[in-house]
């Protein structure tokens, strides 16, 4: 494996592969066919944007098959050598399924057995599960193999973060904070006048790029900015050309990426003049976020957090406005929504409400507050590291909702 020049951010890919292969053997899986973005990120340790596949045998190194225009770049950026990076293109025998079938049959010499593959459903588009067409083609090309849905092997191996990965997230949090500082500076002192959501998104993106981000990464519209009535919708993807206006709420949900670790932080403001009702909503939201942040720790569960938050919001008279969720899972690029390593949960492919958090597990502390009848809402997102008696916030931007003139 190649050595990281900066050991602070080093990850042990060899160990990751060994953990996956040990679980494959335990399940009698002869080959693992990865297709999700999160799997590529976890093993290749590089951005893999084109449709790609990862073949992992029970012994030896994985081989990645990617669109031919990207193969040389992966060789230059990853630990993988020419024997383990293959380019495919649209020609007889060289398109992806034929190339992988030949590799398994002739190079690995495996004629039959059990193939673990990745299928399921997700809340966002670019997951990378094997499509129905791909599944049918692979089954036809490899008729003597049994295909077993096994994506939870990688999910389990990636659940607990090592120190290098956590350091990457800490740096991604610092970068996103630089974006928030630039956004705050842009709107203060009347700077918001005549500014649009998309313009603010660009200002923040430039600041984060200058601070070291390589991508705004989000699949839902890069940076997510909303203002006024749009903040009350509970979503803000993507930003629009709507101009900011006095008396409105602003919501800046910024995204950065550092070595595939995702920075993600939402901050909210009120543009003067703020009404007493708006201030009441804002104070409720800040209190609810702080309550949940103080409740994360080893042994806590998503279901327990939601129940406790519901009781807390009920006492404040704002339970109708808090959306019923407190986090979504996070990992290296592509790992956008999953808490718990198992796909066999009460609602498959969603958060397991009884999942008990472990030390060095990561999720996003994510909460929304939507009072559509008052044209106001707020969002808070921040990747956190679960600790024994609490959690570490990777974004250090202060939790508050200021009024800006």
The 8 nearest C-alpha neighbors of each residue, nearest first, counted from 0:
[[1, 78, 2, 13, 12, 79, 11, 77],
 [2, 0, 78, 3, 77, 79, 4, 12],
 [1, 3, 4, 0, 9, 78, 6, 5],
 [4, 2, 5, 9, 6, 1, 8, 10],
 [5, 3, 6, 2, 9, 8, 7, 1],
 [4, 6, 3, 7, 8, 9, 2, 163],
 [7, 5, 9, 8, 3, 4, 163, 2],
 [6, 8, 5, 9, 163, 166, 162, 167],
 [7, 9, 163, 6, 167, 166, 5, 164],
 [10, 8, 6, 163, 3, 7, 5, 11],
 [11, 9, 163, 12, 8, 164, 161, 162],
 [10, 12, 13, 14, 15, 9, 0, 161],
 [13, 11, 15, 14, 10, 42, 16, 0],
 [12, 14, 16, 11, 15, 17, 0, 60],
 [15, 13, 17, 12, 16, 11, 18, 19],
 [16, 14, 12, 18, 13, 17, 19, 11],
 [15, 17, 19, 13, 14, 18, 20, 12],
 [16, 18, 14, 20, 19, 15, 21, 13],
 [19, 17, 21, 15, 16, 20, 14, 22],
 [18, 20, 16, 22, 17, 21, 23, 152],
 [21, 19, 23, 17, 57, 22, 18, 16],
 [22, 20, 18, 24, 23, 19, 17, 25],
 [21, 23, 25, 19, 24, 20, 26, 18],
 [24, 22, 28, 20, 26, 21, 25, 27],
 [25, 23, 27, 21, 26, 22, 28, 20],
 [24, 26, 22, 23, 27, 21, 28, 20],
 [25, 27, 23, 24, 28, 22, 21, 29],
 [28, 26, 24, 25, 23, 29, 113, 22],
 [29, 27, 23, 113, 26, 30, 24, 114],
 [30, 28, 113, 114, 112, 57, 27, 56],
 [31, 29, 56, 114, 55, 28, 115, 32],
 [30, 32, 115, 55, 114, 54, 116, 33],
 [33, 31, 116, 54, 53, 115, 30, 55],
 [34, 32, 53, 52, 116, 35, 31, 117],
 [33, 35, 52, 127, 128, 51, 129, 53],
 [36, 34, 127, 38, 37, 128, 126, 33],
 [35, 37, 333, 39, 38, 127, 40, 126],
 [36, 38, 333, 334, 40, 35, 39, 332],
 [37, 39, 41, 35, 40, 36, 42, 33],
 [40, 38, 36, 43, 42, 37, 41, 35],
 [39, 41, 44, 37, 38, 43, 42, 45],
 [40, 42, 38, 39, 44, 37, 43, 331],
 [43, 41, 39, 44, 40, 12, 38, 16],
 [42, 44, 39, 45, 40, 41, 77, 79],
 [45, 43, 40, 42, 41, 77, 39, 46],
 [46, 44, 43, 40, 47, 77, 76, 259],
 [45, 47, 48, 40, 259, 44, 332, 39],
 [46, 48, 49, 45, 39, 36, 40, 51],
 [49, 47, 46, 50, 36, 51, 69, 65],
 [48, 50, 51, 47, 66, 65, 69, 68],
 [51, 49, 65, 48, 66, 52, 34, 47],
 [50, 52, 65, 64, 49, 34, 66, 53],
 [53, 51, 34, 64, 33, 63, 54, 65],
 [52, 54, 63, 33, 32, 62, 64, 55],
 [55, 53, 32, 62, 61, 31, 63, 33],
 [54, 56, 61, 31, 30, 53, 32, 62],
 [57, 55, 30, 58, 29, 54, 31, 59],
 [56, 58, 20, 29, 30, 55, 23, 24],
 [59, 57, 56, 60, 20, 55, 17, 61],
 [60, 58, 56, 61, 57, 55, 16, 17],
 [59, 61, 62, 55, 58, 56, 83, 16],
 [62, 60, 55, 54, 53, 56, 83, 63],
 [61, 63, 83, 54, 53, 84, 60, 55],
 [62, 64, 53, 84, 52, 85, 83, 65],
 [65, 63, 85, 52, 51, 86, 84, 53],
 [64, 66, 51, 86, 67, 87, 70, 63],
 [65, 67, 87, 86, 68, 69, 49, 88],
 [66, 68, 86, 87, 70, 69, 88, 65],
 [67, 69, 66, 70, 71, 86, 72, 65],
 [70, 68, 72, 67, 71, 66, 73, 65],
 [69, 71, 73, 67, 86, 72, 68, 65],
 [72, 70, 74, 73, 69, 75, 68, 67],
 [71, 73, 75, 69, 74, 70, 76, 68],
 [74, 72, 76, 70, 75, 71, 77, 69],
 [73, 75, 71, 72, 76, 77, 79, 80],
 [74, 76, 72, 73, 77, 71, 78, 79],
 [77, 75, 73, 74, 72, 45, 78, 79],
 [78, 76, 79, 73, 74, 75, 45, 43],
 [77, 79, 1, 0, 80, 76, 74, 43],
 [78, 80, 77, 83, 74, 84, 81, 43],
 [81, 79, 83, 82, 74, 84, 78, 77],
 [82, 80, 84, 83, 74, 79, 85, 71],
 [83, 81, 80, 84, 85, 62, 79, 63],
 [82, 84, 62, 81, 80, 79, 63, 85],
 [85, 83, 63, 81, 62, 82, 64, 70],
 [84, 86, 64, 63, 83, 65, 70, 87],
 [85, 87, 67, 65, 66, 70, 64, 84],
 [88, 86, 67, 66, 94, 95, 93, 65],
 [89, 87, 94, 93, 90, 67, 66, 86],
 [90, 88, 94, 93, 91, 87, 95, 92],
 [91, 89, 93, 94, 88, 92, 87, 95],
 [90, 92, 93, 94, 89, 97, 88, 98],
 [91, 93, 97, 94, 98, 90, 95, 101],
 [94, 92, 90, 98, 91, 87, 88, 97],
 [95, 93, 89, 88, 87, 90, 97, 92],
 [94, 96, 98, 87, 97, 99, 93, 88],
 [95, 97, 99, 98, 94, 100, 137, 136],
 [98, 96, 100, 92, 99, 95, 94, 101],
 [97, 99, 95, 101, 93, 96, 100, 94],
 [98, 100, 102, 96, 101, 97, 95, 103],
 [99, 101, 97, 103, 102, 98, 96, 104],
 [102, 100, 104, 98, 99, 105, 103, 97],
 [101, 103, 106, 99, 100, 105, 104, 98],
 [104, 102, 107, 100, 101, 109, 105, 106],
 [103, 105, 108, 101, 109, 102, 110, 100],
 [106, 104, 108, 101, 102, 107, 103, 109],
 [107, 105, 102, 108, 103, 104, 101, 109],
 [106, 108, 103, 109, 105, 104, 102, 56],
 [107, 109, 104, 105, 106, 103, 110, 102],
 [108, 110, 104, 107, 103, 111, 105, 112],
 [111, 109, 104, 108, 143, 112, 103, 144],
 [112, 110, 143, 144, 109, 113, 141, 145],
 [111, 113, 144, 29, 145, 114, 143, 110],
 [112, 114, 145, 28, 29, 144, 146, 115],
 [115, 113, 30, 146, 31, 28, 29, 147],
 [114, 116, 31, 147, 149, 148, 32, 146],
 [115, 117, 32, 148, 149, 31, 33, 147],
 [118, 116, 150, 128, 148, 149, 129, 33],
 [119, 117, 128, 129, 148, 116, 150, 120],
 [118, 120, 128, 348, 121, 117, 148, 129],
 [121, 119, 348, 118, 122, 128, 126, 347],
 [122, 120, 123, 348, 126, 119, 336, 124],
 [121, 123, 124, 120, 336, 349, 126, 335],
 [124, 122, 121, 125, 126, 218, 219, 335],
 [123, 125, 126, 122, 121, 218, 127, 219],
 [124, 126, 127, 123, 218, 36, 333, 35],
 [127, 125, 124, 35, 128, 36, 123, 333],
 [126, 128, 35, 34, 125, 36, 129, 50],
 [129, 127, 118, 117, 35, 126, 34, 130],
 [128, 130, 118, 117, 133, 34, 127, 134],
 [131, 129, 133, 132, 134, 128, 118, 127],
 [130, 132, 134, 133, 135, 129, 136, 118],
 [133, 131, 135, 130, 134, 136, 129, 137],
 [134, 132, 136, 130, 131, 135, 137, 129],
 [133, 135, 131, 137, 132, 136, 138, 130],
 [136, 134, 138, 132, 133, 137, 139, 131],
 [137, 135, 133, 139, 138, 134, 140, 132],
 [136, 138, 140, 134, 139, 135, 141, 133],
 [139, 137, 135, 141, 136, 140, 142, 134],
 [138, 140, 136, 137, 142, 141, 135, 134],
 [139, 141, 137, 138, 142, 136, 100, 97],
 [140, 142, 138, 139, 143, 144, 137, 100],
 [143, 141, 139, 138, 144, 140, 145, 111],
 [142, 144, 111, 141, 145, 112, 110, 138],
 [145, 143, 112, 111, 113, 142, 141, 146],
 [144, 146, 113, 114, 112, 147, 143, 142],
 [145, 147, 114, 113, 115, 144, 116, 148],
 [148, 146, 115, 149, 114, 116, 145, 113],
 [147, 149, 116, 117, 115, 150, 118, 146],
 [150, 148, 115, 151, 116, 152, 147, 117],
 [149, 151, 117, 152, 153, 148, 116, 154],
 [150, 152, 154, 149, 153, 155, 341, 340],
 [153, 151, 150, 155, 154, 149, 156, 19],
 [152, 154, 156, 151, 155, 150, 157, 19],
 [155, 153, 151, 340, 157, 152, 156, 158],
 [154, 156, 340, 158, 152, 153, 157, 151],
 [155, 157, 153, 154, 158, 152, 19, 18],
 [158, 156, 154, 155, 159, 153, 160, 41],
 [157, 159, 155, 156, 360, 154, 160, 340],
 [160, 158, 360, 359, 157, 161, 361, 156],
 [161, 159, 359, 164, 360, 165, 158, 162],
 [160, 162, 164, 163, 165, 159, 10, 359],
 [161, 163, 165, 164, 166, 160, 8, 10],
 [164, 162, 8, 9, 166, 10, 165, 161],
 [165, 163, 167, 166, 161, 162, 160, 8],
 [164, 166, 168, 162, 167, 163, 169, 160],
 [167, 165, 169, 163, 168, 164, 8, 162],
 [166, 168, 164, 170, 165, 169, 260, 8],
 [169, 167, 171, 165, 260, 170, 166, 172],
 [168, 170, 166, 393, 172, 171, 167, 165],
 [169, 171, 173, 167, 172, 168, 166, 174],
 [172, 170, 262, 168, 174, 257, 169, 173],
 [173, 171, 394, 262, 393, 169, 175, 170],
 [172, 174, 170, 176, 171, 175, 394, 169],
 [175, 173, 171, 177, 176, 172, 207, 210],
 [174, 176, 178, 172, 177, 173, 262, 255],
 [177, 175, 179, 173, 178, 174, 396, 180],
 [178, 176, 180, 174, 175, 179, 207, 181],
 [177, 179, 203, 175, 207, 181, 206, 176],
 [178, 180, 176, 182, 181, 177, 183, 175],
 [179, 181, 177, 183, 178, 182, 184, 176],
 [180, 182, 184, 178, 179, 183, 203, 185],
 [181, 183, 179, 185, 180, 184, 203, 178],
 [184, 182, 180, 181, 185, 186, 179, 187],
 [183, 185, 181, 182, 187, 186, 180, 190],
 [184, 186, 182, 183, 190, 187, 181, 191],
 [187, 185, 191, 190, 183, 184, 189, 182],
 [188, 186, 190, 189, 184, 185, 403, 183],
 [189, 187, 190, 404, 186, 403, 191, 184],
 [188, 190, 191, 187, 192, 404, 186, 403],
 [191, 189, 186, 187, 192, 188, 185, 194],
 [190, 192, 186, 194, 189, 193, 243, 187],
 [193, 191, 190, 194, 189, 243, 244, 186],
 [192, 194, 242, 191, 195, 243, 190, 244],
 [195, 193, 191, 242, 192, 243, 198, 196],
 [196, 194, 242, 198, 240, 241, 197, 243],
 [195, 197, 199, 238, 198, 239, 224, 240],
 [196, 198, 200, 238, 195, 199, 239, 240],
 [199, 197, 201, 195, 200, 196, 202, 194],
 [198, 200, 202, 196, 201, 197, 203, 195],
 [201, 199, 197, 203, 198, 202, 222, 204],
 [200, 202, 204, 198, 199, 203, 205, 197],
 [203, 201, 199, 205, 204, 200, 198, 206],
 [202, 204, 178, 206, 200, 201, 205, 182],
 [205, 203, 201, 207, 206, 202, 200, 208],
 [206, 204, 208, 202, 207, 203, 201, 209],
 [205, 207, 209, 203, 178, 204, 208, 210],
 [208, 206, 210, 178, 204, 209, 205, 212],
 [209, 207, 212, 205, 211, 210, 206, 204],
 [208, 210, 206, 207, 211, 205, 212, 204],
 [209, 211, 207, 208, 174, 212, 206, 177],
 [212, 210, 208, 209, 207, 213, 174, 257],
 [213, 211, 208, 256, 255, 207, 257, 214],
 [212, 214, 256, 208, 257, 211, 255, 215],
 [215, 213, 216, 256, 255, 212, 208, 254],
 [214, 216, 255, 254, 221, 217, 222, 256],
 [217, 215, 214, 221, 218, 255, 256, 254],
 [216, 218, 221, 219, 215, 220, 254, 222],
 [219, 217, 220, 216, 221, 125, 123, 124],
 [220, 218, 217, 236, 221, 237, 223, 123],
 [219, 221, 237, 236, 218, 222, 217, 223],
 [222, 220, 217, 215, 216, 219, 223, 218],
 [223, 221, 253, 254, 200, 220, 252, 224],
 [222, 224, 252, 236, 237, 238, 235, 220],
 [225, 223, 251, 238, 196, 250, 252, 235],
 [224, 226, 250, 235, 230, 229, 249, 238],
 [225, 227, 249, 230, 229, 248, 250, 243],
 [228, 226, 247, 248, 229, 230, 374, 375],
 [227, 229, 374, 230, 231, 375, 226, 371],
 [230, 228, 231, 227, 232, 226, 225, 235],
 [229, 231, 376, 375, 225, 228, 226, 232],
 [232, 230, 376, 375, 371, 369, 374, 229],
 [233, 231, 234, 229, 230, 371, 369, 376],
 [232, 234, 369, 231, 367, 230, 376, 368],
 [235, 233, 232, 236, 230, 229, 231, 225],
 [234, 236, 225, 223, 237, 224, 238, 229],
 [237, 235, 220, 223, 219, 238, 234, 224],
 [236, 238, 220, 223, 235, 219, 239, 224],
 [239, 237, 224, 197, 196, 223, 236, 225],
 [240, 238, 241, 196, 197, 237, 195, 225],
 [239, 241, 195, 196, 197, 242, 238, 198],
 [242, 240, 195, 239, 196, 243, 226, 197],
 [243, 241, 195, 194, 193, 240, 244, 196],
 [242, 244, 194, 195, 191, 226, 192, 241],
 [245, 243, 247, 246, 242, 192, 270, 227],
 [244, 246, 270, 247, 271, 272, 243, 192],
 [245, 247, 272, 270, 271, 273, 244, 269],
 [248, 246, 227, 270, 245, 244, 269, 226],
 [247, 249, 269, 227, 226, 268, 270, 375],
 [248, 250, 226, 268, 267, 225, 269, 247],
 [249, 251, 267, 225, 224, 266, 226, 377],
 [250, 252, 224, 266, 265, 253, 267, 223],
 [253, 251, 265, 223, 264, 224, 222, 250],
 [254, 252, 222, 264, 263, 251, 265, 223],
 [255, 253, 263, 215, 262, 222, 175, 216],
 [254, 256, 215, 262, 212, 214, 175, 261],
 [255, 257, 261, 212, 214, 260, 213, 262],
 [256, 258, 260, 171, 259, 212, 167, 213],
 [257, 259, 260, 167, 256, 45, 44, 213],
 [260, 258, 332, 331, 257, 256, 261, 40],
 [261, 259, 331, 257, 168, 256, 258, 167],
 [262, 260, 256, 255, 171, 263, 259, 168],
 [261, 263, 171, 255, 172, 254, 256, 175],
 [264, 262, 254, 381, 253, 261, 380, 382],
 [263, 265, 381, 380, 253, 252, 394, 266],
 [266, 264, 252, 379, 380, 251, 378, 253],
 [265, 267, 251, 250, 379, 252, 264, 268],
 [266, 268, 250, 400, 249, 251, 377, 265],
 [269, 267, 400, 249, 401, 248, 402, 270],
 [268, 270, 248, 402, 247, 401, 249, 403],
 [269, 271, 403, 246, 247, 245, 402, 248],
 [272, 270, 273, 404, 246, 403, 245, 402],
 [271, 273, 246, 270, 274, 245, 404, 402],
 [274, 272, 271, 246, 277, 269, 270, 275],
 [275, 273, 277, 276, 278, 272, 246, 271],
 [274, 276, 278, 277, 279, 273, 280, 272],
 [277, 275, 279, 274, 278, 280, 273, 373],
 [278, 276, 274, 280, 279, 275, 273, 281],
 [277, 279, 281, 275, 276, 280, 282, 274],
 [280, 278, 276, 282, 277, 281, 275, 283],
 [279, 281, 277, 283, 278, 282, 284, 276],
 [282, 280, 278, 284, 283, 279, 277, 285],
 [281, 283, 285, 279, 284, 280, 278, 286],
 [284, 282, 280, 286, 281, 285, 287, 279],
 [283, 285, 287, 281, 286, 282, 288, 280],
 [284, 286, 288, 282, 287, 283, 289, 281],
 [285, 287, 289, 283, 284, 288, 290, 282],
 [288, 286, 290, 284, 289, 285, 283, 291],
 [289, 287, 285, 291, 290, 286, 292, 284],
 [288, 290, 292, 286, 287, 291, 293, 285],
 [291, 289, 287, 293, 288, 292, 286, 294],
 [290, 292, 294, 288, 293, 289, 287, 295],
 [293, 291, 289, 294, 290, 295, 288, 390],
 [292, 294, 290, 291, 295, 289, 389, 390],
 [295, 293, 291, 292, 290, 296, 389, 304],
 [296, 294, 389, 292, 390, 293, 299, 291],
 [297, 295, 389, 388, 387, 386, 299, 385],
 [296, 298, 387, 357, 356, 299, 358, 386],
 [297, 299, 355, 356, 296, 300, 357, 387],
 [300, 298, 355, 297, 296, 356, 295, 303],
 [299, 301, 355, 303, 354, 302, 353, 304],
 [302, 300, 352, 304, 303, 305, 353, 354],
 [303, 301, 352, 305, 300, 304, 353, 306],
 [302, 304, 300, 306, 301, 305, 307, 299],
 [305, 303, 301, 307, 302, 306, 308, 300],
 [306, 304, 308, 302, 303, 307, 309, 301],
 [307, 305, 309, 303, 308, 304, 302, 310],
 [306, 308, 304, 310, 309, 305, 303, 311],
 [309, 307, 311, 305, 310, 306, 304, 312],
 [310, 308, 306, 312, 307, 311, 313, 305],
 [309, 311, 313, 307, 308, 312, 314, 306],
 [310, 312, 308, 314, 313, 309, 307, 315],
 [313, 311, 318, 315, 309, 317, 314, 310],
 [314, 312, 318, 316, 310, 315, 311, 309],
 [313, 315, 311, 312, 316, 310, 317, 318],
 [316, 314, 312, 313, 317, 311, 283, 318],
 [315, 317, 313, 314, 318, 312, 319, 283],
 [318, 316, 312, 319, 315, 320, 313, 283],
 [317, 319, 312, 313, 320, 321, 316, 309],
 [320, 318, 317, 321, 322, 316, 370, 313],
 [319, 321, 369, 368, 318, 370, 317, 322],
 [322, 320, 368, 318, 319, 367, 323, 369],
 [321, 323, 367, 324, 368, 320, 366, 369],
 [324, 322, 321, 305, 325, 309, 366, 367],
 [325, 323, 322, 326, 305, 366, 365, 367],
 [324, 326, 365, 366, 364, 305, 323, 304],
 [327, 325, 365, 364, 363, 324, 362, 328],
 [326, 328, 336, 363, 362, 337, 329, 365],
 [329, 327, 362, 337, 336, 338, 335, 363],
 [330, 328, 362, 335, 334, 363, 361, 336],
 [329, 331, 334, 332, 260, 335, 328, 361],
 [330, 332, 260, 259, 334, 40, 333, 37],
 [333, 331, 259, 334, 37, 40, 260, 330],
 [332, 334, 37, 36, 335, 331, 126, 40],
 [335, 333, 330, 37, 329, 332, 331, 336],
 [336, 334, 329, 333, 328, 337, 330, 327],
 [337, 335, 328, 327, 334, 329, 338, 122],
 [336, 338, 328, 350, 327, 339, 349, 335],
 [339, 337, 328, 350, 351, 327, 340, 336],
 [340, 338, 341, 354, 351, 337, 350, 158],
 [339, 341, 155, 154, 151, 158, 338, 342],
 [342, 340, 343, 339, 151, 344, 155, 154],
 [341, 343, 348, 347, 344, 151, 340, 349],
 [344, 342, 341, 347, 345, 346, 348, 351],
 [343, 345, 347, 346, 351, 342, 341, 348],
 [344, 346, 347, 351, 343, 352, 349, 350],
 [345, 347, 344, 349, 348, 351, 350, 343],
 [348, 346, 344, 342, 349, 343, 345, 350],
 [349, 347, 342, 120, 346, 121, 119, 350],
 [350, 348, 347, 346, 351, 337, 338, 344],
 [349, 351, 338, 337, 352, 339, 348, 346],
 [350, 352, 354, 353, 344, 339, 349, 338],
 [353, 351, 302, 301, 354, 350, 300, 303],
 [354, 352, 351, 300, 302, 355, 301, 303],
 [353, 355, 351, 300, 352, 339, 356, 301],
 [356, 354, 298, 300, 299, 353, 357, 297],
 [355, 357, 297, 298, 299, 300, 354, 360],
 [358, 356, 297, 360, 359, 355, 298, 385],
 [357, 359, 386, 385, 360, 297, 387, 356],
 [360, 358, 385, 159, 160, 384, 386, 361],
 [359, 361, 159, 385, 358, 357, 384, 160],
 [362, 360, 384, 383, 385, 329, 359, 382],
 [363, 361, 328, 329, 383, 382, 327, 364],
 [364, 362, 382, 326, 381, 327, 365, 383],
 [363, 365, 326, 381, 380, 382, 325, 362],
 [366, 364, 380, 326, 325, 363, 379, 327],
 [367, 365, 379, 325, 378, 324, 380, 364],
 [368, 366, 378, 322, 377, 321, 233, 369],
 [367, 369, 321, 377, 376, 320, 322, 378],
 [368, 370, 376, 231, 320, 233, 371, 232],
 [371, 369, 231, 375, 373, 372, 320, 376],
 [370, 372, 231, 374, 373, 369, 375, 232],
 [371, 373, 370, 374, 375, 231, 369, 228],
 [372, 374, 371, 375, 370, 231, 228, 277],
 [375, 373, 228, 371, 231, 372, 227, 370],
 [376, 374, 231, 230, 370, 373, 228, 371],
 [375, 377, 231, 369, 230, 368, 370, 233],
 [376, 378, 368, 367, 230, 267, 250, 369],
 [379, 377, 367, 366, 265, 368, 380, 250],
 [378, 380, 265, 366, 365, 266, 367, 381],
 [381, 379, 365, 264, 265, 364, 363, 263],
 [380, 382, 264, 364, 363, 263, 394, 383],
 [383, 381, 363, 362, 393, 364, 392, 263],
 [382, 384, 392, 391, 361, 362, 393, 363],
 [385, 383, 361, 391, 390, 359, 360, 386],
 [384, 386, 390, 359, 358, 360, 296, 361],
 [387, 385, 390, 358, 389, 296, 388, 297],
 [388, 386, 297, 296, 389, 358, 385, 390],
 [387, 389, 296, 386, 297, 390, 295, 385],
 [390, 388, 296, 386, 295, 387, 385, 293],
 [389, 391, 385, 386, 384, 295, 296, 383],
 [390, 392, 384, 383, 393, 385, 386, 389],
 [391, 393, 383, 394, 382, 395, 390, 381],
 [392, 394, 172, 169, 383, 382, 395, 391],
 [395, 393, 172, 392, 396, 173, 381, 176],
 [394, 396, 397, 393, 392, 176, 173, 172],
 [395, 397, 394, 176, 398, 179, 266, 264],
 [398, 396, 399, 395, 394, 266, 400, 176],
 [397, 399, 396, 285, 400, 266, 289, 288],
 [400, 398, 397, 401, 285, 267, 266, 268],
 [401, 399, 268, 267, 281, 402, 269, 398],
 [402, 400, 268, 269, 399, 403, 267, 270],
 [401, 403, 269, 270, 271, 268, 404, 400],
 [404, 402, 270, 271, 269, 187, 401, 268],
 [403, 271, 188, 189, 270, 402, 187, 272]]
